[in-house]
Amino acid sequence: MKLYLAVAVLMLAFVAYTEAQDAEQTIEQRFTRFGEQVAEVSKGLAAKAKTTFEEISTSQFAADTRSWFQTQIESLKTKLS
């Protein structure tokens, strides 16, 4: 939920920024510029999300949790067999 809010605020900031840049720009130029800015933000967010996901998946906590679940599943399998 916080990510959606942050993206919405960034988009509004970019709109305000592009409008303040140059009053003589055409609407087509504004939309083009806005599209470029959204693409830049999207790439940055994607890179940060990928990095964060990799850090979480390789963390010690994640490894311990996977190990715990594996032992629980194995003990459940032996009980059911």
N, CA, C and O atoms as a Maestro MAE file, in Angstrom:
{
 s_m_m2io_version
 :::
 2.0.0
}

f_m_ct {
 s_m_title
 :::
 protein
 m_atom[324] {
  # First column is atom index #
  i_m_mmod_type
  r_m_x_coord
  r_m_y_coord
  r_m_z_coord
  i_m_residue_number
  s_m_chain_name
  s_m_pdb_residue_name
  s_m_pdb_atom_name
  i_m_atomic_number
  :::
  1 25 0.826 -1.183 0.000 1 A "MET " " N  " 7
  2 3 0.000 0.000 0.000 1 A "MET " " CA " 6
  3 2 0.873 1.250 0.000 1 A "MET " " C  " 6
  4 15 0.554 2.225 -0.681 1 A "MET " " O  " 8
  5 25 1.962 1.234 0.748 2 A "LYS " " N  " 7
  6 3 2.846 2.388 0.813 2 A "LYS " " CA " 6
  7 2 3.505 2.648 -0.539 2 A "LYS " " C  " 6
  8 15 3.721 3.800 -0.915 2 A "LYS " " O  " 8
  9 25 3.826 1.573 -1.273 3 A "LEU " " N  " 7
  10 3 4.465 1.716 -2.569 3 A "LEU " " CA " 6
  11 2 3.540 2.427 -3.547 3 A "LEU " " C  " 6
  12 15 3.978 3.305 -4.290 3 A "LEU " " O  " 8
  13 25 2.259 2.054 -3.552 4 A "TYR " " N  " 7
  14 3 1.300 2.699 -4.446 4 A "TYR " " CA " 6
  15 2 1.171 4.180 -4.117 4 A "TYR " " C  " 6
  16 15 1.097 5.015 -5.018 4 A "TYR " " O  " 8
  17 25 1.144 4.499 -2.851 5 A "LEU " " N  " 7
  18 3 1.048 5.891 -2.432 5 A "LEU " " CA " 6
  19 2 2.287 6.668 -2.853 5 A "LEU " " C  " 6
  20 15 2.183 7.801 -3.324 5 A "LEU " " O  " 8
  21 25 3.456 6.065 -2.685 6 A "ALA " " N  " 7
  22 3 4.701 6.726 -3.064 6 A "ALA " " CA " 6
  23 2 4.741 6.971 -4.572 6 A "ALA " " C  " 6
  24 15 5.166 8.039 -5.015 6 A "ALA " " O  " 8
  25 25 4.304 5.994 -5.358 7 A "VAL " " N  " 7
  26 3 4.298 6.148 -6.810 7 A "VAL " " CA " 6
  27 2 3.331 7.260 -7.212 7 A "VAL " " C  " 6
  28 15 3.648 8.069 -8.085 7 A "VAL " " O  " 8
  29 25 2.173 7.308 -6.592 8 A "ALA " " N  " 7
  30 3 1.197 8.350 -6.916 8 A "ALA " " CA " 6
  31 2 1.748 9.736 -6.578 8 A "ALA " " C  " 6
  32 15 1.572 10.677 -7.352 8 A "ALA " " O  " 8
  33 25 2.404 9.863 -5.444 9 A "VAL " " N  " 7
  34 3 2.976 11.153 -5.054 9 A "VAL " " CA " 6
  35 2 4.085 11.554 -6.029 9 A "VAL " " C  " 6
  36 15 4.186 12.718 -6.415 9 A "VAL " " O  " 8
  37 25 4.911 10.588 -6.424 10 A "LEU " " N  " 7
  38 3 5.976 10.891 -7.380 10 A "LEU " " CA " 6
  39 2 5.411 11.333 -8.726 10 A "LEU " " C  " 6
  40 15 5.933 12.254 -9.356 10 A "LEU " " O  " 8
  41 25 4.350 10.676 -9.158 11 A "MET " " N  " 7
  42 3 3.733 11.055 -10.432 11 A "MET " " CA " 6
  43 2 3.186 12.478 -10.358 11 A "MET " " C  " 6
  44 15 3.348 13.253 -11.301 11 A "MET " " O  " 8
  45 25 2.546 12.822 -9.256 12 A "LEU " " N  " 7
  46 3 2.038 14.191 -9.087 12 A "LEU " " CA " 6
  47 2 3.178 15.202 -9.050 12 A "LEU " " C  " 6
  48 15 3.065 16.295 -9.605 12 A "LEU " " O  " 8
  49 25 4.258 14.837 -8.404 13 A "ALA " " N  " 7
  50 3 5.414 15.735 -8.351 13 A "ALA " " CA " 6
  51 2 6.003 15.943 -9.739 13 A "ALA " " C  " 6
  52 15 6.391 17.056 -10.095 13 A "ALA " " O  " 8
  53 25 6.069 14.872 -10.521 14 A "PHE " " N  " 7
  54 3 6.581 15.002 -11.884 14 A "PHE " " CA " 6
  55 2 5.679 15.873 -12.743 14 A "PHE " " C  " 6
  56 15 6.161 16.661 -13.556 14 A "PHE " " O  " 8
  57 25 4.383 15.735 -12.566 15 A "VAL " " N  " 7
  58 3 3.453 16.577 -13.326 15 A "VAL " " CA " 6
  59 2 3.664 18.035 -12.964 15 A "VAL " " C  " 6
  60 15 3.746 18.889 -13.847 15 A "VAL " " O  " 8
  61 25 3.752 18.325 -11.688 16 A "ALA " " N  " 7
  62 3 3.966 19.704 -11.250 16 A "ALA " " CA " 6
  63 2 5.309 20.225 -11.745 16 A "ALA " " C  " 6
  64 15 5.418 21.383 -12.148 16 A "ALA " " O  " 8
  65 25 6.311 19.388 -11.717 17 A "TYR " " N  " 7
  66 3 7.642 19.781 -12.169 17 A "TYR " " CA " 6
  67 2 7.649 20.079 -13.662 17 A "TYR " " C  " 6
  68 15 8.213 21.086 -14.092 17 A "TYR " " O  " 8
  69 25 7.031 19.216 -14.450 18 A "THR " " N  " 7
  70 3 7.026 19.427 -15.894 18 A "THR " " CA " 6
  71 2 6.211 20.656 -16.275 18 A "THR " " C  " 6
  72 15 6.554 21.346 -17.235 18 A "THR " " O  " 8
  73 25 5.148 20.940 -15.549 19 A "GLU " " N  " 7
  74 3 4.358 22.128 -15.834 19 A "GLU " " CA " 6
  75 2 5.129 23.399 -15.483 19 A "GLU " " C  " 6
  76 15 4.977 24.421 -16.152 19 A "GLU " " O  " 8
  77 25 5.937 23.342 -14.458 20 A "ALA " " N  " 7
  78 3 6.700 24.508 -14.036 20 A "ALA " " CA " 6
  79 2 7.938 24.716 -14.916 20 A "ALA " " C  " 6
  80 15 8.494 25.814 -14.944 20 A "ALA " " O  " 8
  81 25 8.369 23.690 -15.623 21 A "GLN " " N  " 7
  82 3 9.575 23.761 -16.449 21 A "GLN " " CA " 6
  83 2 9.459 24.816 -17.541 21 A "GLN " " C  " 6
  84 15 10.230 25.774 -17.586 21 A "GLN " " O  " 8
  85 25 8.497 24.622 -18.403 22 A "ASP " " N  " 7
  86 3 8.416 25.496 -19.563 22 A "ASP " " CA " 6
  87 2 6.957 25.626 -19.970 22 A "ASP " " C  " 6
  88 15 6.337 24.646 -20.383 22 A "ASP " " O  " 8
  89 25 6.418 26.804 -19.859 23 A "ALA " " N  " 7
  90 3 5.010 27.029 -20.150 23 A "ALA " " CA " 6
  91 2 4.723 26.969 -21.644 23 A "ALA " " C  " 6
  92 15 3.563 26.847 -22.038 23 A "ALA " " O  " 8
  93 25 5.746 27.051 -22.481 24 A "GLU " " N  " 7
  94 3 5.541 27.065 -23.918 24 A "GLU " " CA " 6
  95 2 5.542 25.682 -24.548 24 A "GLU " " C  " 6
  96 15 5.389 25.569 -25.764 24 A "GLU " " O  " 8
  97 25 5.708 24.646 -23.773 25 A "GLN " " N  " 7
  98 3 5.705 23.292 -24.314 25 A "GLN " " CA " 6
  99 2 4.297 22.923 -24.759 25 A "GLN " " C  " 6
  100 15 3.304 23.354 -24.173 25 A "GLN " " O  " 8
  101 25 4.238 22.119 -25.807 26 A "THR " " N  " 7
  102 3 2.943 21.641 -26.260 26 A "THR " " CA " 6
  103 2 2.502 20.483 -25.379 26 A "THR " " C  " 6
  104 15 3.295 19.923 -24.622 26 A "THR " " O  " 8
  105 25 1.254 20.140 -25.484 27 A "ILE " " N  " 7
  106 3 0.724 19.025 -24.693 27 A "ILE " " CA " 6
  107 2 1.424 17.730 -25.081 27 A "ILE " " C  " 6
  108 15 1.712 16.889 -24.229 27 A "ILE " " O  " 8
  109 25 1.695 17.576 -26.368 28 A "GLU " " N  " 7
  110 3 2.385 16.368 -26.831 28 A "GLU " " CA " 6
  111 2 3.764 16.250 -26.199 28 A "GLU " " C  " 6
  112 15 4.170 15.164 -25.786 28 A "GLU " " O  " 8
  113 25 4.483 17.365 -26.124 29 A "GLN " " N  " 7
  114 3 5.808 17.352 -25.503 29 A "GLN " " CA " 6
  115 2 5.713 17.049 -24.013 29 A "GLN " " C  " 6
  116 15 6.558 16.343 -23.463 29 A "GLN " " O  " 8
  117 25 4.698 17.575 -23.372 30 A "ARG " " N  " 7
  118 3 4.517 17.294 -21.940 30 A "ARG " " CA " 6
  119 2 4.244 15.826 -21.694 30 A "ARG " " C  " 6
  120 15 4.810 15.230 -20.778 30 A "ARG " " O  " 8
  121 25 3.369 15.230 -22.518 31 A "PHE " " N  " 7
  122 3 3.072 13.810 -22.346 31 A "PHE " " CA " 6
  123 2 4.292 12.950 -22.639 31 A "PHE " " C  " 6
  124 15 4.528 11.944 -21.969 31 A "PHE " " O  " 8
  125 25 5.056 13.346 -23.632 32 A "THR " " N  " 7
  126 3 6.275 12.605 -23.945 32 A "THR " " CA " 6
  127 2 7.249 12.663 -22.776 32 A "THR " " C  " 6
  128 15 7.799 11.644 -22.359 32 A "THR " " O  " 8
  129 25 7.452 13.848 -22.263 33 A "ARG " " N  " 7
  130 3 8.362 14.033 -21.124 33 A "ARG " " CA " 6
  131 2 7.859 13.275 -19.900 33 A "ARG " " C  " 6
  132 15 8.640 12.635 -19.196 33 A "ARG " " O  " 8
  133 25 6.552 13.348 -19.650 34 A "PHE " " N  " 7
  134 3 5.977 12.647 -18.515 34 A "PHE " " CA " 6
  135 2 6.162 11.141 -18.661 34 A "PHE " " C  " 6
  136 15 6.483 10.453 -17.692 34 A "PHE " " O  " 8
  137 25 5.960 10.630 -19.873 35 A "GLY " " N  " 7
  138 3 6.167 9.200 -20.121 35 A "GLY " " CA " 6
  139 2 7.598 8.784 -19.857 35 A "GLY " " C  " 6
  140 15 7.848 7.719 -19.291 35 A "GLY " " O  " 8
  141 25 8.538 9.623 -20.266 36 A "GLU " " N  " 7
  142 3 9.948 9.331 -20.017 36 A "GLU " " CA " 6
  143 2 10.250 9.319 -18.523 36 A "GLU " " C  " 6
  144 15 10.983 8.457 -18.038 36 A "GLU " " O  " 8
  145 25 9.691 10.268 -17.806 37 A "GLN " " N  " 7
  146 3 9.928 10.336 -16.373 37 A "GLN " " CA " 6
  147 2 9.316 9.140 -15.654 37 A "GLN " " C  " 6
  148 15 9.921 8.591 -14.733 37 A "GLN " " O  " 8
  149 25 8.127 8.738 -16.068 38 A "VAL " " N  " 7
  150 3 7.497 7.565 -15.458 38 A "VAL " " CA " 6
  151 2 8.333 6.319 -15.746 38 A "VAL " " C  " 6
  152 15 8.489 5.461 -14.878 38 A "VAL " " O  " 8
  153 25 8.865 6.219 -16.949 39 A "ALA " " N  " 7
  154 3 9.716 5.078 -17.286 39 A "ALA " " CA " 6
  155 2 10.968 5.058 -16.410 39 A "ALA " " C  " 6
  156 15 11.382 3.998 -15.940 39 A "ALA " " O  " 8
  157 25 11.568 6.222 -16.192 40 A "GLU " " N  " 7
  158 3 12.752 6.298 -15.332 40 A "GLU " " CA " 6
  159 2 12.433 5.867 -13.906 40 A "GLU " " C  " 6
  160 15 13.181 5.107 -13.292 40 A "GLU " " O  " 8
  161 25 11.319 6.359 -13.393 41 A "VAL " " N  " 7
  162 3 10.913 5.995 -12.028 41 A "VAL " " CA " 6
  163 2 10.627 4.501 -11.948 41 A "VAL " " C  " 6
  164 15 11.009 3.842 -10.980 41 A "VAL " " O  " 8
  165 25 9.957 3.969 -12.960 42 A "SER " " N  " 7
  166 3 9.627 2.546 -12.971 42 A "SER " " CA " 6
  167 2 10.879 1.689 -12.971 42 A "SER " " C  " 6
  168 15 10.954 0.688 -12.258 42 A "SER " " O  " 8
  169 25 11.863 2.082 -13.772 43 A "LYS " " N  " 7
  170 3 13.123 1.329 -13.807 43 A "LYS " " CA " 6
  171 2 13.815 1.366 -12.451 43 A "LYS " " C  " 6
  172 15 14.333 0.354 -11.978 43 A "LYS " " O  " 8
  173 25 13.820 2.537 -11.834 44 A "GLY " " N  " 7
  174 3 14.450 2.666 -10.516 44 A "GLY " " CA " 6
  175 2 13.747 1.830 -9.462 44 A "GLY " " C  " 6
  176 15 14.390 1.170 -8.646 44 A "GLY " " O  " 8
  177 25 12.408 1.864 -9.486 45 A "LEU " " N  " 7
  178 3 11.641 1.069 -8.521 45 A "LEU " " CA " 6
  179 2 11.834 -0.420 -8.763 45 A "LEU " " C  " 6
  180 15 11.949 -1.198 -7.816 45 A "LEU " " O  " 8
  181 25 11.871 -0.817 -10.033 46 A "ALA " " N  " 7
  182 3 12.070 -2.234 -10.350 46 A "ALA " " CA " 6
  183 2 13.429 -2.709 -9.867 46 A "ALA " " C  " 6
  184 15 13.549 -3.801 -9.311 46 A "ALA " " O  " 8
  185 25 14.444 -1.898 -10.075 47 A "ALA " " N  " 7
  186 3 15.786 -2.275 -9.632 47 A "ALA " " CA " 6
  187 2 15.849 -2.376 -8.112 47 A "ALA " " C  " 6
  188 15 16.449 -3.306 -7.572 47 A "ALA " " O  " 8
  189 25 15.230 -1.420 -7.425 48 A "LYS " " N  " 7
  190 3 15.231 -1.464 -5.962 48 A "LYS " " CA " 6
  191 2 14.439 -2.658 -5.444 48 A "LYS " " C  " 6
  192 15 14.850 -3.306 -4.482 48 A "LYS " " O  " 8
  193 25 13.311 -2.949 -6.073 49 A "ALA " " N  " 7
  194 3 12.501 -4.092 -5.651 49 A "ALA " " CA " 6
  195 2 13.255 -5.398 -5.872 49 A "ALA " " C  " 6
  196 15 13.220 -6.293 -5.027 49 A "ALA " " O  " 8
  197 25 13.939 -5.505 -7.014 50 A "LYS " " N  " 7
  198 3 14.711 -6.717 -7.303 50 A "LYS " " CA " 6
  199 2 15.833 -6.891 -6.286 50 A "LYS " " C  " 6
  200 15 16.052 -7.995 -5.788 50 A "LYS " " O  " 8
  201 25 16.531 -5.826 -5.979 51 A "THR " " N  " 7
  202 3 17.624 -5.885 -5.011 51 A "THR " " CA " 6
  203 2 17.107 -6.275 -3.630 51 A "THR " " C  " 6
  204 15 17.700 -7.108 -2.945 51 A "THR " " O  " 8
  205 25 16.002 -5.667 -3.236 52 A "THR " " N  " 7
  206 3 15.420 -5.974 -1.929 52 A "THR " " CA " 6
  207 2 14.967 -7.424 -1.862 52 A "THR " " C  " 6
  208 15 15.203 -8.104 -0.863 52 A "THR " " O  " 8
  209 25 14.318 -7.902 -2.921 53 A "PHE " " N  " 7
  210 3 13.869 -9.298 -2.942 53 A "PHE " " CA " 6
  211 2 15.057 -10.251 -2.849 53 A "PHE " " C  " 6
  212 15 15.002 -11.243 -2.123 53 A "PHE " " O  " 8
  213 25 16.124 -9.957 -3.576 54 A "GLU " " N  " 7
  214 3 17.320 -10.808 -3.514 54 A "GLU " " CA " 6
  215 2 17.937 -10.797 -2.120 54 A "GLU " " C  " 6
  216 15 18.371 -11.836 -1.622 54 A "GLU " " O  " 8
  217 25 17.977 -9.627 -1.491 55 A "GLU " " N  " 7
  218 3 18.538 -9.534 -0.143 55 A "GLU " " CA " 6
  219 2 17.699 -10.328 0.852 55 A "GLU " " C  " 6
  220 15 18.234 -11.009 1.727 55 A "GLU " " O  " 8
  221 25 16.386 -10.233 0.710 56 A "ILE " " N  " 7
  222 3 15.503 -10.964 1.627 56 A "ILE " " CA " 6
  223 2 15.621 -12.462 1.405 56 A "ILE " " C  " 6
  224 15 15.693 -13.229 2.366 56 A "ILE " " O  " 8
  225 25 15.642 -12.886 0.145 57 A "SER " " N  " 7
  226 3 15.677 -14.320 -0.136 57 A "SER " " CA " 6
  227 2 17.000 -14.958 0.249 57 A "SER " " C  " 6
  228 15 17.048 -16.161 0.507 57 A "SER " " O  " 8
  229 25 18.063 -14.188 0.294 58 A "THR " " N  " 7
  230 3 19.363 -14.745 0.686 58 A "THR " " CA " 6
  231 2 19.720 -14.465 2.138 58 A "THR " " C  " 6
  232 15 20.827 -14.779 2.575 58 A "THR " " O  " 8
  233 25 18.803 -13.883 2.883 59 A "SER " " N  " 7
  234 3 19.110 -13.548 4.274 59 A "SER " " CA " 6
  235 2 19.142 -14.809 5.144 59 A "SER " " C  " 6
  236 15 18.621 -15.857 4.764 59 A "SER " " O  " 8
  237 25 19.748 -14.685 6.284 60 A "GLN " " N  " 7
  238 3 19.836 -15.808 7.219 60 A "GLN " " CA " 6
  239 2 18.456 -16.204 7.717 60 A "GLN " " C  " 6
  240 15 18.178 -17.391 7.886 60 A "GLN " " O  " 8
  241 25 17.600 -15.242 7.951 61 A "PHE " " N  " 7
  242 3 16.241 -15.519 8.407 61 A "PHE " " CA " 6
  243 2 15.485 -16.374 7.392 61 A "PHE " " C  " 6
  244 15 14.794 -17.321 7.769 61 A "PHE " " O  " 8
  245 25 15.614 -16.044 6.112 62 A "ALA " " N  " 7
  246 3 14.934 -16.818 5.071 62 A "ALA " " CA " 6
  247 2 15.483 -18.239 5.009 62 A "ALA " " C  " 6
  248 15 14.718 -19.190 4.848 62 A "ALA " " O  " 8
  249 25 16.783 -18.391 5.133 63 A "ALA " " N  " 7
  250 3 17.389 -19.717 5.111 63 A "ALA " " CA " 6
  251 2 16.926 -20.544 6.309 63 A "ALA " " C  " 6
  252 15 16.608 -21.724 6.165 63 A "ALA " " O  " 8
  253 25 16.887 -19.931 7.482 64 A "ASP " " N  " 7
  254 3 16.432 -20.636 8.680 64 A "ASP " " CA " 6
  255 2 14.960 -21.032 8.558 64 A "ASP " " C  " 6
  256 15 14.569 -22.123 8.973 64 A "ASP " " O  " 8
  257 25 14.154 -20.147 7.992 65 A "THR " " N  " 7
  258 3 12.729 -20.432 7.830 65 A "THR " " CA " 6
  259 2 12.517 -21.584 6.856 65 A "THR " " C  " 6
  260 15 11.708 -22.475 7.115 65 A "THR " " O  " 8
  261 25 13.246 -21.572 5.728 66 A "ARG " " N  " 7
  262 3 13.136 -22.680 4.767 66 A "ARG " " CA " 6
  263 2 13.546 -23.996 5.413 66 A "ARG " " C  " 6
  264 15 12.892 -25.022 5.224 66 A "ARG " " O  " 8
  265 25 14.620 -23.959 6.166 67 A "SER " " N  " 7
  266 3 15.097 -25.170 6.837 67 A "SER " " CA " 6
  267 2 14.066 -25.681 7.836 67 A "SER " " C  " 6
  268 15 13.820 -26.885 7.917 67 A "SER " " O  " 8
  269 25 13.464 -24.772 8.597 68 A "TRP " " N  " 7
  270 3 12.466 -25.165 9.581 68 A "TRP " " CA " 6
  271 2 11.259 -25.807 8.893 68 A "TRP " " C  " 6
  272 15 10.763 -26.840 9.343 68 A "TRP " " O  " 8
  273 25 10.789 -25.199 7.805 69 A "PHE " " N  " 7
  274 3 9.653 -25.768 7.081 69 A "PHE " " CA " 6
  275 2 9.996 -27.135 6.490 69 A "PHE " " C  " 6
  276 15 9.159 -28.037 6.500 69 A "PHE " " O  " 8
  277 25 11.189 -27.293 5.989 70 A "GLN " " N  " 7
  278 3 11.595 -28.583 5.432 70 A "GLN " " CA " 6
  279 2 11.606 -29.668 6.510 70 A "GLN " " C  " 6
  280 15 11.151 -30.787 6.271 70 A "GLN " " O  " 8
  281 25 12.122 -29.339 7.688 71 A "THR " " N  " 7
  282 3 12.127 -30.336 8.758 71 A "THR " " CA " 6
  283 2 10.706 -30.645 9.220 71 A "THR " " C  " 6
  284 15 10.404 -31.794 9.540 71 A "THR " " O  " 8
  285 25 9.836 -29.651 9.262 72 A "GLN " " N  " 7
  286 3 8.446 -29.888 9.656 72 A "GLN " " CA " 6
  287 2 7.736 -30.770 8.635 72 A "GLN " " C  " 6
  288 15 6.974 -31.661 9.013 72 A "GLN " " O  " 8
  289 25 7.975 -30.537 7.355 73 A "ILE " " N  " 7
  290 3 7.349 -31.359 6.312 73 A "ILE " " CA " 6
  291 2 7.872 -32.782 6.371 73 A "ILE " " C  " 6
  292 15 7.107 -33.734 6.216 73 A "ILE " " O  " 8
  293 25 9.179 -32.935 6.595 74 A "GLU " " N  " 7
  294 3 9.755 -34.279 6.692 74 A "GLU " " CA " 6
  295 2 9.203 -35.024 7.901 74 A "GLU " " C  " 6
  296 15 8.914 -36.217 7.807 74 A "GLU " " O  " 8
  297 25 9.053 -34.344 9.029 75 A "SER " " N  " 7
  298 3 8.496 -35.014 10.207 75 A "SER " " CA " 6
  299 2 7.028 -35.369 9.996 75 A "SER " " C  " 6
  300 15 6.565 -36.399 10.487 75 A "SER " " O  " 8
  301 25 6.294 -34.531 9.275 76 A "LEU " " N  " 7
  302 3 4.908 -34.829 8.959 76 A "LEU " " CA " 6
  303 2 4.813 -36.029 8.013 76 A "LEU " " C  " 6
  304 15 3.922 -36.866 8.160 76 A "LEU " " O  " 8
  305 25 5.729 -36.114 7.042 77 A "LYS " " N  " 7
  306 3 5.749 -37.234 6.126 77 A "LYS " " CA " 6
  307 2 6.033 -38.545 6.866 77 A "LYS " " C  " 6
  308 15 5.415 -39.571 6.582 77 A "LYS " " O  " 8
  309 25 6.964 -38.502 7.806 78 A "THR " " N  " 7
  310 3 7.284 -39.734 8.553 78 A "THR " " CA " 6
  311 2 6.144 -40.140 9.449 78 A "THR " " C  " 6
  312 15 5.926 -41.334 9.656 78 A "THR " " O  " 8
  313 25 5.406 -39.187 9.989 79 A "LYS " " N  " 7
  314 3 4.251 -39.520 10.824 79 A "LYS " " CA " 6
  315 2 3.138 -40.152 9.993 79 A "LYS " " C  " 6
  316 15 2.458 -41.070 10.453 79 A "LYS " " O  " 8
  317 25 2.955 -39.661 8.773 80 A "LEU " " N  " 7
  318 3 1.883 -40.168 7.914 80 A "LEU " " CA " 6
  319 2 2.245 -41.482 7.237 80 A "LEU " " C  " 6
  320 15 1.352 -42.197 6.782 80 A "LEU " " O  " 8
  321 25 3.503 -41.815 7.157 81 A "SER " " N  " 7
  322 3 3.926 -43.057 6.483 81 A "SER " " CA " 6
  323 2 3.803 -44.259 7.373 81 A "SER " " C  " 6
  324 15 4.118 -45.373 6.953 81 A "SER " " O  " 8
  :::
 }
 m_bond[323] {
  # First column is bond index #
  i_m_from
  i_m_to
  i_m_order
  :::
  1 1 2 1
  2 2 3 1
  3 3 4 2
  4 3 5 1
  5 5 6 1
  6 6 7 1
  7 7 8 2
  8 7 9 1
  9 9 10 1
  10 10 11 1
  11 11 12 2
  12 11 13 1
  13 13 14 1
  14 14 15 1
  15 15 16 2
  16 15 17 1
  17 17 18 1
  18 18 19 1
  19 19 20 2
  20 19 21 1
  21 21 22 1
  22 22 23 1
  23 23 24 2
  24 23 25 1
  25 25 26 1
  26 26 27 1
  27 27 28 2
  28 27 29 1
  29 29 30 1
  30 30 31 1
  31 31 32 2
  32 31 33 1
  33 33 34 1
  34 34 35 1
  35 35 36 2
  36 35 37 1
  37 37 38 1
  38 38 39 1
  39 39 40 2
  40 39 41 1
  41 41 42 1
  42 42 43 1
  43 43 44 2
  44 43 45 1
  45 45 46 1
  46 46 47 1
  47 47 48 2
  48 47 49 1
  49 49 50 1
  50 50 51 1
  51 51 52 2
  52 51 53 1
  53 53 54 1
  54 54 55 1
  55 55 56 2
  56 55 57 1
  57 57 58 1
  58 58 59 1
  59 59 60 2
  60 59 61 1
  61 61 62 1
  62 62 63 1
  63 63 64 2
  64 63 65 1
  65 65 66 1
  66 66 67 1
  67 67 68 2
  68 67 69 1
  69 69 70 1
  70 70 71 1
  71 71 72 2
  72 71 73 1
  73 73 74 1
  74 74 75 1
  75 75 76 2
  76 75 77 1
  77 77 78 1
  78 78 79 1
  79 79 80 2
  80 79 81 1
  81 81 82 1
  82 82 83 1
  83 83 84 2
  84 83 85 1
  85 85 86 1
  86 86 87 1
  87 87 88 2
  88 87 89 1
  89 89 90 1
  90 90 91 1
  91 91 92 2
  92 91 93 1
  93 93 94 1
  94 94 95 1
  95 95 96 2
  96 95 97 1
  97 97 98 1
  98 98 99 1
  99 99 100 2
  100 99 101 1
  101 101 102 1
  102 102 103 1
  103 103 104 2
  104 103 105 1
  105 105 106 1
  106 106 107 1
  107 107 108 2
  108 107 109 1
  109 109 110 1
  110 110 111 1
  111 111 112 2
  112 111 113 1
  113 113 114 1
  114 114 115 1
  115 115 116 2
  116 115 117 1
  117 117 118 1
  118 118 119 1
  119 119 120 2
  120 119 121 1
  121 121 122 1
  122 122 123 1
  123 123 124 2
  124 123 125 1
  125 125 126 1
  126 126 127 1
  127 127 128 2
  128 127 129 1
  129 129 130 1
  130 130 131 1
  131 131 132 2
  132 131 133 1
  133 133 134 1
  134 134 135 1
  135 135 136 2
  136 135 137 1
  137 137 138 1
  138 138 139 1
  139 139 140 2
  140 139 141 1
  141 141 142 1
  142 142 143 1
  143 143 144 2
  144 143 145 1
  145 145 146 1
  146 146 147 1
  147 147 148 2
  148 147 149 1
  149 149 150 1
  150 150 151 1
  151 151 152 2
  152 151 153 1
  153 153 154 1
  154 154 155 1
  155 155 156 2
  156 155 157 1
  157 157 158 1
  158 158 159 1
  159 159 160 2
  160 159 161 1
  161 161 162 1
  162 162 163 1
  163 163 164 2
  164 163 165 1
  165 165 166 1
  166 166 167 1
  167 167 168 2
  168 167 169 1
  169 169 170 1
  170 170 171 1
  171 171 172 2
  172 171 173 1
  173 173 174 1
  174 174 175 1
  175 175 176 2
  176 175 177 1
  177 177 178 1
  178 178 179 1
  179 179 180 2
  180 179 181 1
  181 181 182 1
  182 182 183 1
  183 183 184 2
  184 183 185 1
  185 185 186 1
  186 186 187 1
  187 187 188 2
  188 187 189 1
  189 189 190 1
  190 190 191 1
  191 191 192 2
  192 191 193 1
  193 193 194 1
  194 194 195 1
  195 195 196 2
  196 195 197 1
  197 197 198 1
  198 198 199 1
  199 199 200 2
  200 199 201 1
  201 201 202 1
  202 202 203 1
  203 203 204 2
  204 203 205 1
  205 205 206 1
  206 206 207 1
  207 207 208 2
  208 207 209 1
  209 209 210 1
  210 210 211 1
  211 211 212 2
  212 211 213 1
  213 213 214 1
  214 214 215 1
  215 215 216 2
  216 215 217 1
  217 217 218 1
  218 218 219 1
  219 219 220 2
  220 219 221 1
  221 221 222 1
  222 222 223 1
  223 223 224 2
  224 223 225 1
  225 225 226 1
  226 226 227 1
  227 227 228 2
  228 227 229 1
  229 229 230 1
  230 230 231 1
  231 231 232 2
  232 231 233 1
  233 233 234 1
  234 234 235 1
  235 235 236 2
  236 235 237 1
  237 237 238 1
  238 238 239 1
  239 239 240 2
  240 239 241 1
  241 241 242 1
  242 242 243 1
  243 243 244 2
  244 243 245 1
  245 245 246 1
  246 246 247 1
  247 247 248 2
  248 247 249 1
  249 249 250 1
  250 250 251 1
  251 251 252 2
  252 251 253 1
  253 253 254 1
  254 254 255 1
  255 255 256 2
  256 255 257 1
  257 257 258 1
  258 258 259 1
  259 259 260 2
  260 259 261 1
  261 261 262 1
  262 262 263 1
  263 263 264 2
  264 263 265 1
  265 265 266 1
  266 266 267 1
  267 267 268 2
  268 267 269 1
  269 269 270 1
  270 270 271 1
  271 271 272 2
  272 271 273 1
  273 273 274 1
  274 274 275 1
  275 275 276 2
  276 275 277 1
  277 277 278 1
  278 278 279 1
  279 279 280 2
  280 279 281 1
  281 281 282 1
  282 282 283 1
  283 283 284 2
  284 283 285 1
  285 285 286 1
  286 286 287 1
  287 287 288 2
  288 287 289 1
  289 289 290 1
  290 290 291 1
  291 291 292 2
  292 291 293 1
  293 293 294 1
  294 294 295 1
  295 295 296 2
  296 295 297 1
  297 297 298 1
  298 298 299 1
  299 299 300 2
  300 299 301 1
  301 301 302 1
  302 302 303 1
  303 303 304 2
  304 303 305 1
  305 305 306 1
  306 306 307 1
  307 307 308 2
  308 307 309 1
  309 309 310 1
  310 310 311 1
  311 311 312 2
  312 311 313 1
  313 313 314 1
  314 314 315 1
  315 315 316 2
  316 315 317 1
  317 317 318 1
  318 318 319 1
  319 319 320 2
  320 319 321 1
  321 321 322 1
  322 322 323 1
  323 323 324 2
  :::
 }
}
